[in-house]
């Protein structure tokens, strides 16, 4: 069954050609952040070494909603030292955005990653970034990319790649230099029209390819991967296969409550498939409550674990954030139970 409401893409390129900056711009324009919310640059570079070196080392997983389609995005390393991470990520997607600097053109790492993508017969979209550079040479770079595709043995379909011109820093995309643009709509449109929707055997036994192990302070270990076929059910017994062999395991709790869906990996909350805007502290507070579902949590415990041991505020800070969180959850505010004289408890309806 084709899932026309999904697209899976990876952004690959040479180091410092603007992958993470482009993802940040896509997130901002998809409404992930409040209009008045300060957003730290390089949102996806969460690792300390990544921020220090200004490069992406580990694959990051996020998603944006464009109209009725969810676009899963993997922002991958662009540095040769971490090429193995790139290869693993390409097994997760159905197409790639090949990002190339409008002046530098294809670089050695671009060649390496592109070869891997073409070998897996992934649909490429070429994105020429930094078109606002005064020394840009867009036409020459497009020709260089085409020559590279031919050199790497791309098939006829891959050679007919669409080209999008972007300035990730300014959050704009267009199909020609002459066009006027103030957003990334052209890029979103090309993605939806050219990246194939995943074909999933929904009724088949579950098969999931694990790509990354993530960790959250409140959730614990999180498995990130791609469901090749079937569906995941809460508490389902599965066979886990790795280098140690096969063994039985169980799917942990799926945090979906009727129309309330909590995506811990992407740090997003949906109500009836519509994303809910929350402050960062609201997210952390909600995740902590859900992780401890059914447990009575004292005010002191919540303040210590959510705000930190060195927080000097009082109960009013917690109560104010609970009030804001309940407002954000709308009808699902009833899941947060007030325990008078004690604190709060998150209680899912059975």
Helices and strands as residue ranges (DSSP letters): E 6-13, H 19-29, H 48-53, E 60-66, E 69-75, G 80-82, H 83-90, E 95-101, H 108-119, E 123-129, H 138-151, H 156-159, E 162-167, E 172-174, H 185-194, E 207-216, E 220-229, E 237-242, E 245-250, E 256-257, E 260-263, E 268-271, E 274-275, H 280-291, E 297-298, H 299-302, I 303-307, H 315-329, G 330-335, E 336-339, E 343-346
